[in-house]
Amino acid sequence: MSVNASRSGAERSYPLPHAGPDARFTESLVTSLAAVLVGYGYPGVSTPADRVALESALAAFLYKPLEKDR
């Protein structure tokens, strides 16, 4: 099974190639995602550490890791 194939056999859309800054990845996006979590009954993202962790998790889902110089 390829890295981008799911168990259903469909190709995955994520993670995206990391091409540098993405204007769509904003504070508003993270705030909206935090609100969705609260709407589903999860605790609020109320500390800076939680917000940073949410941003990191979202970035890890959305983008492939940057390749390090060899």
Backbone bond lengths (Angstrom), bond angles and torsions (degrees), N, CA, C in turn:
res aa  C-N    CA-C-N  psi(-1)  N-CA   C-N-CA  omega(-1)  CA-C   N-CA-C  phi
1 M - - - 1.452 - - 1.523 107.72 -
2 S 1.331 117.19 131.99 1.461 119.98 -179.62 1.525 110.31 -71.22
3 V 1.319 115.63 162.62 1.458 121.48 -178.88 1.526 110.93 -60.16
4 N 1.325 117.42 -34.66 1.457 121.09 -176.82 1.519 114.05 -94.00
5 A 1.321 118.33 6.61 1.458 120.76 178.32 1.527 109.15 -98.10
6 S 1.312 115.66 138.29 1.457 119.93 177.62 1.520 109.11 -93.18
7 R 1.303 116.37 178.78 1.464 120.08 178.58 1.521 111.88 -61.70
8 S 1.344 116.53 -26.80 1.458 119.54 179.40 1.523 111.63 -79.20
9 G 1.347 116.64 -8.91 1.444 120.32 -179.95 1.523 113.31 93.27
10 A 1.331 116.47 -8.01 1.460 119.84 -179.97 1.523 110.31 -78.79
11 E 1.314 116.59 144.24 1.454 121.16 177.04 1.526 109.29 -71.22
12 R 1.313 115.78 140.10 1.458 121.80 178.90 1.526 110.47 -78.89
13 S 1.314 115.77 150.54 1.461 122.13 175.63 1.522 111.45 -92.06
14 Y 1.324 116.29 -22.12 1.465 122.02 -177.63 1.513 109.42 -123.25
15 P 1.298 118.13 150.42 1.459 129.08 4.94 1.524 111.83 -80.93
16 L 1.326 114.06 153.86 1.464 122.20 177.93 1.520 109.57 -83.00
17 P 1.325 116.75 154.35 1.459 118.39 172.79 1.532 108.97 -60.94
18 H 1.288 116.69 141.48 1.469 121.16 -179.50 1.519 107.70 -88.83
19 A 1.329 116.47 107.50 1.460 120.81 -175.36 1.523 111.98 -111.92
20 G 1.309 117.29 23.89 1.459 120.01 -179.35 1.513 111.03 101.74
21 P 1.321 116.69 -164.39 1.469 120.27 -177.43 1.530 111.61 -56.02
22 D 1.318 115.79 140.63 1.459 122.59 -179.46 1.526 107.44 -121.89
23 A 1.320 116.90 115.30 1.463 121.76 -176.93 1.528 112.84 -62.03
24 R 1.335 117.01 -17.96 1.472 119.39 179.47 1.517 112.27 -79.28
25 F 1.334 117.63 -20.65 1.464 121.62 -178.20 1.529 107.31 -86.77
26 T 1.328 115.37 91.08 1.457 121.96 -172.69 1.520 111.77 -121.11
27 E 1.330 115.10 169.50 1.466 120.84 173.09 1.522 109.76 -59.05
28 S 1.327 116.16 -36.86 1.457 121.04 -179.98 1.532 111.64 -63.53
29 L 1.320 117.17 -39.15 1.465 120.99 177.43 1.520 110.45 -61.64
30 V 1.325 116.29 -46.81 1.466 120.48 -179.10 1.533 110.05 -65.27
31 T 1.338 116.94 -41.30 1.464 121.03 178.14 1.530 110.68 -62.69
32 S 1.323 116.68 -41.50 1.468 120.50 178.45 1.522 111.38 -64.03
33 L 1.320 116.63 -42.64 1.465 120.18 178.28 1.527 110.45 -63.64
34 A 1.318 117.26 -41.62 1.469 121.02 177.21 1.529 110.11 -59.93
35 A 1.332 117.47 -40.40 1.462 121.38 178.83 1.530 111.50 -65.54
36 V 1.321 117.05 -37.91 1.473 120.21 176.98 1.527 109.79 -62.19
37 L 1.318 117.11 -43.37 1.464 120.22 178.60 1.530 110.85 -59.77
38 V 1.336 116.77 -44.64 1.468 120.91 178.09 1.524 109.90 -61.82
39 G 1.319 117.12 -40.51 1.458 121.66 178.95 1.523 113.16 -61.39
40 Y 1.319 116.30 -26.39 1.468 121.07 177.70 1.521 112.19 -93.90
41 G 1.333 116.26 8.81 1.457 120.04 173.41 1.511 115.70 95.10
42 Y 1.328 117.86 5.38 1.458 120.30 177.07 1.527 108.86 -81.98
43 P 1.337 117.23 155.28 1.468 119.50 178.12 1.530 110.99 -62.51
44 G 1.319 115.20 155.05 1.456 120.98 179.27 1.520 111.81 -66.29
45 V 1.304 115.15 156.00 1.465 122.37 175.67 1.531 104.72 -91.52
46 S 1.333 115.95 87.49 1.459 119.72 -167.14 1.523 114.79 -108.95
47 T 1.317 117.73 -6.93 1.464 119.11 179.11 1.525 109.49 -114.93
48 P 1.329 117.03 152.98 1.466 119.05 176.72 1.530 112.70 -57.09
49 A 1.325 117.03 -37.52 1.469 120.00 179.93 1.530 111.28 -64.35
50 D 1.333 117.55 -39.57 1.469 120.42 177.28 1.523 111.07 -65.86
51 R 1.333 116.59 -39.40 1.464 120.40 -179.92 1.531 110.69 -65.08
52 V 1.326 116.37 -43.00 1.467 120.34 178.03 1.524 110.08 -62.68
53 A 1.327 116.92 -41.27 1.469 120.55 179.31 1.529 110.86 -64.41
54 L 1.346 117.16 -39.84 1.466 120.27 178.32 1.527 110.17 -65.77
55 E 1.327 117.61 -43.84 1.461 121.06 177.40 1.526 111.00 -59.17
56 S 1.325 116.61 -43.73 1.468 121.02 -179.19 1.526 111.30 -64.99
57 A 1.324 116.56 -43.03 1.462 120.29 179.99 1.530 110.92 -65.04
58 L 1.334 116.17 -40.42 1.458 119.86 178.88 1.525 110.66 -65.51
59 A 1.316 117.05 -44.27 1.471 120.97 178.67 1.527 110.56 -62.22
60 A 1.329 117.26 -40.11 1.470 120.70 179.17 1.524 111.44 -64.30
61 F 1.334 117.24 -34.96 1.462 120.83 177.44 1.527 110.79 -71.99
62 L 1.337 116.18 -43.03 1.459 120.66 -172.79 1.521 114.82 -75.01
63 Y 1.329 116.88 -38.76 1.467 120.63 -168.36 1.520 112.98 -122.40
64 K 1.313 115.23 143.42 1.461 120.99 172.12 1.525 107.66 -67.19
65 P 1.315 118.27 148.96 1.471 120.06 177.79 1.529 111.43 -61.51
66 L 1.311 115.72 147.57 1.453 119.98 174.28 1.522 108.72 -66.55
67 E 1.317 116.17 138.61 1.471 119.21 176.66 1.519 108.34 -80.17
68 K 1.314 115.66 131.71 1.466 120.30 179.03 1.520 109.44 -80.82
69 D 1.337 114.48 147.87 1.470 119.38 175.87 1.519 108.72 -63.22
70 R 1.298 115.24 143.07 1.475 119.14 -178.88 1.484 111.55 -96.53
